[in-house]
Amino acid sequence: MREHQINRIMRRYEELRADPGEWANYRTEARLTDNAAGDGLPDTRDEYPEFKPSP
């Protein structure tokens, strides 16, 4: 079942890549949501300064 789902997902990505306009739309939307994933969360470097590399 899981393999079937993964194959369907991969086929859909192939379909998207075959259409430059649709692929561009997908990539634009993906960038928006990727950047929103950590909104409001503290930066790890600020939260754990002891792990921050020295200059």
N, CA, C and O of each residue as an XYZ file, in Angstrom:
220
protein
N       0.829     -1.195      0.000
C       0.000      0.000      0.000
C       0.870      1.253      0.000
O       0.661      2.160     -0.806
N       1.848      1.303      0.908
C       2.714      2.478      1.002
C       3.508      2.684     -0.289
O       3.657      3.811     -0.761
N       4.010      1.595     -0.851
C       4.767      1.700     -2.099
C       3.886      2.255     -3.217
O       4.346      3.049     -4.037
N       2.632      1.842     -3.249
C       1.687      2.341     -4.249
C       1.483      3.851     -4.083
O       1.451      4.585     -5.071
N       1.347      4.303     -2.861
C       1.169      5.736     -2.605
C       2.403      6.523     -3.032
O       2.288      7.586     -3.641
N       3.569      6.004     -2.716
C       4.808      6.692     -3.094
C       4.925      6.758     -4.609
O       5.327      7.785     -5.157
N       4.578      5.676     -5.288
C       4.629      5.674     -6.755
C       3.671      6.700     -7.344
O       4.006      7.370     -8.321
N       2.477      6.833     -6.759
C       1.520      7.848     -7.228
C       2.083      9.249     -7.037
O       1.947     10.102     -7.914
N       2.705      9.483     -5.909
C       3.297     10.796     -5.635
C       4.395     11.094     -6.645
O       4.464     12.195     -7.192
N       5.250     10.113     -6.887
C       6.352     10.314     -7.830
C       5.829     10.572     -9.244
O       6.382     11.403     -9.964
N       4.771      9.869     -9.648
C       4.173     10.120    -10.968
C       3.634     11.537    -11.058
O       3.768     12.191    -12.093
N       3.030     12.011     -9.989
C       2.481     13.379    -10.000
C       3.597     14.411    -10.121
O       3.444     15.406    -10.831
N       4.720     14.186     -9.435
C       5.856     15.099     -9.588
C       6.361     15.096    -11.029
O       6.709     16.148    -11.565
N       6.403     13.931    -11.655
C       6.817     13.850    -13.059
C       5.866     14.639    -13.950
O       6.306     15.324    -14.873
N       4.564     14.548    -13.681
C       3.581     15.313    -14.445
C       3.793     16.811    -14.253
O       3.724     17.579    -15.213
N       4.049     17.221    -13.028
C       4.290     18.641    -12.763
C       5.529     19.133    -13.501
O       5.506     20.199    -14.117
N       6.604     18.362    -13.440
C       7.850     18.761    -14.108
C       7.694     18.823    -15.625
O       8.393     19.593    -16.283
N       6.804     18.038    -16.180
C       6.586     18.024    -17.626
C       5.919     19.312    -18.114
O       6.012     19.643    -19.296
N       5.261     20.026    -17.235
C       4.591     21.283    -17.584
C       5.336     22.421    -16.888
O       5.171     22.620    -15.685
N       6.162     23.176    -17.639
C       6.983     24.222    -17.012
C       6.185     25.244    -16.203
O       6.640     25.691    -15.150
N       5.008     25.614    -16.683
C       4.192     26.583    -15.952
C       3.692     26.034    -14.626
O       3.762     26.709    -13.599
N       3.188     24.811    -14.653
C       2.713     24.179    -13.412
C       3.859     23.947    -12.437
O       3.694     24.124    -11.230
N       5.020     23.550    -12.955
C       6.177     23.309    -12.085
C       6.615     24.618    -11.425
O       6.940     24.633    -10.238
N       6.626     25.704    -12.181
C       6.992     27.009    -11.622
C       5.998     27.420    -10.535
O       6.401     27.928     -9.489
N       4.704     27.205    -10.775
C       3.697     27.524     -9.755
C       3.910     26.703     -8.493
O       3.834     27.224     -7.381
N       4.174     25.422     -8.674
C       4.407     24.539     -7.526
C       5.621     25.002     -6.726
O       5.568     25.065     -5.498
N       6.710     25.325     -7.415
C       7.938     25.746     -6.730
C       7.722     27.062     -5.980
O       8.228     27.234     -4.871
N       6.981     27.978     -6.573
C       6.691     29.249     -5.912
C       5.895     29.014     -4.634
O       6.214     29.575     -3.585
N       4.873     28.194     -4.724
C       4.056     27.899     -3.543
C       4.860     27.145     -2.481
O       4.701     27.396     -1.286
N       5.710     26.235     -2.910
C       6.529     25.473     -1.963
C       7.475     26.400     -1.201
O       7.674     26.228      0.001
N       8.060     27.380     -1.891
C       8.954     28.329     -1.212
C       8.207     29.124     -0.147
O       8.749     29.380      0.929
N       6.983     29.510     -0.433
C       6.194     30.270      0.545
C       5.939     29.452      1.803
O       6.086     29.957      2.916
N       5.559     28.194      1.630
C       5.264     27.374      2.801
C       6.530     26.921      3.511
O       6.522     26.760      4.731
N       7.624     26.710      2.774
C       8.891     26.336      3.407
C       9.363     27.442      4.341
O       9.858     27.170      5.435
N       9.211     28.686      3.910
C       9.658     29.812      4.726
C       8.754     30.041      5.932
O       9.188     30.637      6.918
N       7.521     29.584      5.874
C       6.576     29.804      6.971
C       6.692     28.754      8.065
O       6.155     28.945      9.156
N       7.370     27.668      7.801
C       7.401     26.539      8.736
C       7.942     26.915     10.109
O       7.481     26.372     11.113
N       8.894     27.817     10.183
C       9.485     28.150     11.467
C       9.071     29.507     12.009
O       9.657     29.990     12.977
N       8.075     30.126     11.403
C       7.641     31.448     11.859
C       7.266     31.430     13.332
O       6.500     30.582     13.789
N       7.820     32.376     14.053
C       7.487     32.523     15.459
C       8.342     31.685     16.394
O       8.258     31.836     17.613
N       9.153     30.815     15.844
C      10.014     29.991     16.688
C      11.365     30.670     16.874
O      11.852     31.339     15.962
N      11.973     30.505     18.046
C      13.289     31.126     18.249
C      14.341     30.453     17.376
O      14.231     29.272     17.046
N      15.351     31.216     17.013
C      16.471     30.685     16.252
C      17.308     29.797     17.164
O      17.565     30.161     18.312
N      17.724     28.671     16.685
C      18.501     27.729     17.498
C      19.776     28.369     18.021
O      20.169     28.127     19.162
N      20.423     29.182     17.199
C      21.677     29.826     17.622
C      21.450     30.777     18.788
O      22.305     30.912     19.663
N      20.288     31.438     18.799
C      19.971     32.345     19.904
C      19.560     31.575     21.154
O      19.890     31.973     22.271
N      18.848     30.483     20.964
C      18.350     29.710     22.092
C      19.466     28.914     22.781
O      19.433     28.712     23.995
N      20.440     28.469     22.005
C      21.548     27.667     22.546
C      22.885     28.292     22.151
O      23.601     27.738     21.317
N      23.230     29.441     22.739
C      24.468     30.123     22.341
C      25.721     29.296     22.611
O      26.755     29.525     21.984
N      25.645     28.342     23.531
C      26.829     27.528     23.824
C      27.236     26.655     22.636
O      28.370     26.180     22.576
N      26.327     26.446     21.702
C      26.648     25.646     20.518
C      26.971     26.513     19.308
O      27.218     25.998     18.218
N      26.967     27.815     19.498
C      27.249     28.738     18.407
C      28.750     28.710     18.114
O      29.557     28.850     19.033
N      29.136     28.530     16.849
C      30.564     28.508     16.524
C      31.230     29.847     16.827
O      30.625     30.904     16.648
N      32.450     29.795     17.276
C      33.220     31.014     17.553
C      33.684     31.633     16.246
O      33.996     30.923     15.291
N      33.729     32.982     16.207
C      34.189     33.649     14.967
C      35.660     33.448     14.710
O      36.187     33.945     13.714
